[in-house]
Amino acid sequence: MRPISDWLAFSYAFFSLNSKTSHLEQNTTLNVTTKNLTANLLTDQIDQPTTNFSLRSLINHSIVKKPIFVVSVITAGLALQGFSDTTQLDQVIESHKLRVVSVAGDSTFFKSDSFLHGFGYEMSREFSRDLRVNLEFRQVASTAAALNAVKQGKADIALTTATNAQLQAKALASVDLSCGNSKTLSSQGLNTAVNWSFRNAADPLVSSGHGFVCDQRQMGSTKQLASFYNRSLMNDQVEKIAFSKALNTRLPILKASFQMNAKQQNLDWQLLAAVSYQESHLVATAISPTGVSGLMMLTQVTAKEMGISNRNDPAQSIKGGAKYLQLMLKQYASIPDPDRLWFSLAAYNMGSGNVDRVRNALKKAGKNPNNWADTYQYLTSHAASNSQYGQCIHYVTRIRGYLEAMKQDRNLAQV
């Protein structure tokens, strides 16, 4: 595709050769117009990254007031050279959205009521941010449906674990989300086949996706995301049996209280149950080594602030825990989900002051303080010198795993 600068040069040359009057005046005017138009286009691209060049914008541009034959020549030239052909990447940028379809799974995404999360989802979200567009994410029933959506142009990317045979059957290009380093995923129990598939291998959207995934800095982030979304927790049979037993024997007694308090605080009741299981294994009389007690393990100070007089009373403990979790969610309301939830759970565990100190350290280091992957990496790298960080990673990761298990396992979901 020929860039707009070539066509500006083309139009300049055409008018220079065919002009019989005011040759100097036209040269000066066209030079100024070319410089101004180029400068304005560049400014528009900086201020409004989703605005692409078009013939309409050229005609309507405030600095272009030329006779109609100018437009005719440019139109003819653009048609001859295929300038009107736009790539899929162009379409993504122009529409300001990246359309991704996927099938729910351990390595693709999970849906927890009001928000989505998961390894593949997070990778897709990061890619859309890299392109400076919005992510439009849609669930489909099967891998075949996802691949068909891309093949038919109804989606830009299919996030699946499709095999090479499935991709070849549809003549789709793919990008491996581990950039060929399958150990990054296999070591965390994730499916090494997870990939993005695209309609046209020659489209720059594919090379952009590959470049993003294989960028050295992104590969570090990918490793952290894989670690956070590891499958080892719920793949452990001992843990799985204990969790299932607690949910089948103790949760039914507490379910109504979880649901009532969750509704009052605008929370997901299964999230509250997952937090409670991590805190006390749903045992109302549980006491931690530090003296914190109850289903939601509230400290005396926190219980008092939440208006709770008896931490060992199941109903009061759940009420206090729900109020406190909502307080943390409000504190991080400026952060989009699912990161907001992970920050809120981290604050529930080690206090918002400690979480904000980590975020400030990230900001000073030039990283995004609202990005959970960066925060997770910081907590991991400093866990040896600060035991709270290691405990926080363990805490948030396990609650995430419990919540996913409750959402995905039909037997547990029906408890």
N, C-alpha and C positions, 0 to 999 in steps of 0.2 A: 504494500500500500504506500502510495507516495504521500509524504508529509505536506501539510498546508504551506510550509515555506516554499516548497517546489512550485506550488500553484501560484503563489504570490509572485515568484520570479517569472513564471510562464506568462502571467497576465501583464507583467511589466514589459517583458520582451515584445509581446504582441502589440501593445499600444505604441511602443517605441518605433517599431517597424512600419506600422500602418498610419501613423500620425503625419499629417501634412501641414498642420498649423499649430502654433504655440508649442513647438516641440520641447523647448526648454521648460516652459510652464508645466507641461504635462509630466515631464521627467521629475521635476521638483515635487509636484503634487503627489505623484505615485510613490516616490521615495518616502515622503512624509507619511502617506497613507499606509504604506507597507510597514514602516517602523512603528507607527501608532497602533495599527491593527495587531501586529505581532506582540507588542507590549501589552495591549489590552487582553489579548487571548491568554498570554502567560499570567497576567494578573487574575483573570477570571479563573484559570485553572488552580491558582493558589488559593484564592478566596472561596471558590466553589468547585471543589474537586469533582463533582458529579456532572458539571456542565461540559458537554462535548461540542466541538466545532460543527456547525451545520450551515447549509446554504441559507436557511432562514435567518440564522444569527448574523450572517454576512450582510444580507440585504437590509436587515433592521438595525445593524450596528450604527451608532450615532455618528461615527466619523466617515462612513461610506455614503456619499451622496453623488454617485456617478450616474451617467446615462444608462439606460436599460440595456444597451448592447454590451456593456461591461459584464453584466450579470449573465447574459446569453453566452458570451465567450467562456466565462468561468464554468458555467453549467455544462457546456459541451466538453470542455477539457476534463472536468471531473468524471463525466460519464465515460469518456474514452479511456481514461486511466483506471477506472474501477474505484474511484475514491468513495463512492457511495456504499461500497461493500463494507459492512462493519463486522468486526470479530465478536465472538461471544464475550471476551473480556471487555470490549467497548460497551456492549449491551449491559453488562453488570455494572460498570462504572456509571453509564448514563442513567440507568434505572435506580441507581444507588441501593441495590440490594443483591445479595447472593442467595439464590434459591437452592436449598439443600433438602433432599429427601432421604429418609433412612428407616431402617427397621430396628425396633427396640432390642437391646441386647447388652450383655456384659461389657463388650468392647466398643459399642456404638453410643447408645444413650439410654437414659432412664427418664421416666416422667414422674415427678413427685408433685402431684396435684397442680399447683400454679406455676411450676417452673421445670425446666429441663436441665439435665446435667449428665456427665459421663465422659469417658476419654475421647471418643470420636466427636462428640458434640463440642467439647472444649477446643479441640483442634480446629474444628470448623469455625467456631466463634472467633478464635485468634486469627484465622486466615481472613475472615471478613473485616476484622479490625485492621489488619495489615493492608487490605485494599481500600480501607476507609469507606466501607459501605455497611449497610445493615444486614443482619443475618435473618433470612426468612426460612425457618426450619419446619419441615412437615413430616409427620409420621405416615408410613404406608404399611400395608399388610405383609408384604413379602419382598425378598431380594429381587425377584423377577419384576415386581411392580416398580421398585425403585429404579432398576436399570431401564425399564421401558419408559419411565418418566423422563429420563435423561435422553434416551434415544429419540423420543418424540418432541424434544425441546420444551417440555413442561417443567424441567428443573435444570439447573446448571451443573449440579454435582449430586451423585448418589453416594451416600456414606454407607458402606456395607462390608461384609466379609465374603464377598463374591469370589469364586475361584477363577483362575485364569481361563478355564474352559467356558465359564459363564460369560466372562467379559469378551472373550473372542467370538462367542456365538452372536453377540450383539455388536461386534466390531467397535468396542469402546476402549478408550485409553484409560489408564489408571495410574494413580500415584500412591505408593506404599507409605503409610503414615509414620513408619519408623525409619524411612529413608534407607531401607535395606539392612538396618541393624535390628534384626528380629529379636535379639536377646533383650533389648530394651523392653519389649512387650512380654516375651515369654517368661522372663524372670519375675514378672508381676502377675502371671496367670492370665494375661490378656491374649486375645486371638491375634496371631501374627499376620493373619490375612486381611485385617481391617484396612480399608483403602478408600480413596475417592475415585470415582470413575467419571469420565467426561465423554461428550459426544464426538469431538473432533481432536485427534492427536496433534494436529498442526496448529490448533488455536493457541494463542498466547496465554489463555487462562490455564492451560495445562502446564506450560513452562513456569508460569507464576506460582502455581500450586507446588510444583516440584521444588522450585527455588526457595519457597517459604519453608517447606518441610525440612529441607536439607541445609538450611542456614545454620551456621554453627551455634548461634545464640538460641535459635528455636529448638535445636536438638537438645540443649540443656533443659529448656522448658518442657519439652516432650518427655524427657526422662522423669521429671518431677510429676507431671500429670499422670504418667503411667504408674508411678509409685503411689500416688494418692488414690488412684482408682484400682489398686491391686485387688486381686480376687482371692488372695490367700485366706482372708478372714472367714468368709462363708464357704470356702472349699474345705476348711478343716472340719472333719467329721465330729470331733469332740465338741467344738464350738457350736456346730450346727445342731447337734442333738440337744445341748443345754439350752440353746436359744429357743428351739421348737418346743421343748418341754415347758419353759417359762411362759411362753405365749399361749400354750394350750391349757395350762393349769392355773396360772396366776393372773394373766391378762384379762380373762373374761370377767373377773370380779371387779377389776379396776377400769374397764373399758368405758363405762358410762361417765365416770368422773373425768377421764381423759377427754372424752368427746365434749362434755359440757364446758370444761375450762378452755379447751382449744377453741370452741366456738366463741366464747366470751372474749378471747384474746386474738381472734382471727388467725388461728394457727392450724396446722395439720395435726390431727390427734395422733396419727401414727408417728409423727416426728416427736411429739411429747413422750410417747411410749418408748421410742428408740433411745431418747435421752435418759429416760428412767431406767431402762435396762442396762445402759452403760454405767449409770451412776450406782444402781443398787441391785441389779438383776431382778427388779420388781419385788424386792423384799422390803416391806414397810419398816421393819425394825433394824435394817442394816446400819452399821456404824463404820466409818472409815478410820484408818489409823490416826488421822489428825483430829478425830472427834466430830466430824461432820456426819449428820445422820438423816434418815428418812428416805423415802422413795426418790426424791429429787436432789438429795444431798445438799441442802441449803445450810450455809453457815448461820450462826446465831444473828450476826449483823444483817445479813441479807434477808433472813426470815422476818426480822423486826421491820425492815424497810418495806417488805412486801405485805405487812399486816398479818403475819402468821405467828400465832402464839404457841402452837404445838407442832414441831417439825416431824414428829413421829406419827401424827395422825395422817393417814393416806390422803384424805380429801384436802386437808390444809396444805400438805406438802405439794400435791399436784397443782393446787391453786397458786401457791407461791412460786413454784417452778415455771408455770405458764406465764405469770406476770413478769418474772425476771427475764425469761427468754424473749418476750415481746419487747421489753425495755432495751435489750441488747440489739434486737432487730431495728428498733427505731433509731438507735444510736448510729447504726451503719446504713441508714435508709438511702444515702446517696450512692451506695455501691449496688450495682445491678446483681440480681440473682443469676447463678447460684452462689457467686462469691460472697454475697451479703450473708447468706446462711452460714457459710463456713467461718467467716469472721465473727459472726454472732455466737456460734458455738465455741469458738476459741476464747471469746471474751467470757462466756458462761463458765468456762473451765479455769482460766487463769487471770481473769479480770480484764476489763477494757483498758486499764492503764498500761498493762504489759503489752497488750495487742497494739496499742497506739505507739508505744515506744519502738516496736518492731517496724511499724509502718513509717514512722519518722526516719528510722535508719535507712529504710529502702528509698525514701524520697531523697535523702541526702546523697545516696549512691547513684541517683539518676534512674531509679527503677520505679515502676508503677505501684504506689502504696495501696491501690485498690484491686490489685491483681492477686488472686489467691495462689497461683502457681509460683509467683515471685516470693510471696510470704512463706509458702510451704518450703521453698528452697532455702530461705534464710533460717527458718526454724530448724531445718534438718542440718544445715552446716554449722549451726551454733548449739546443737543439742548436747554435745560433749561438755561444753562449758556452762550450760544452763539446763538443769534437769527439768525445769518447767516446760521448756520448749519441746523436749522429747515426749513428755506426758501429754502436751497439747496435741501434737501430731497424732499420737496414739488415740486420743480421745475423739477428735473430729473424724478421723479415718474410720474408726469403728462405728460411730453413730451413722455415718454415711452408709457403711455396709449393712447395718441393721435395717435402716430405712429402705434401702434397695431390696433387701430380702423380703421385707413385709409387703412391698409393692408388687414384687414379681412372683412370689410363691403364692399360688392360688389358695392353698390350704391355710397359709398364715394370714393372707389378706381377708379371709372369711372369718377369722377368729373374732 
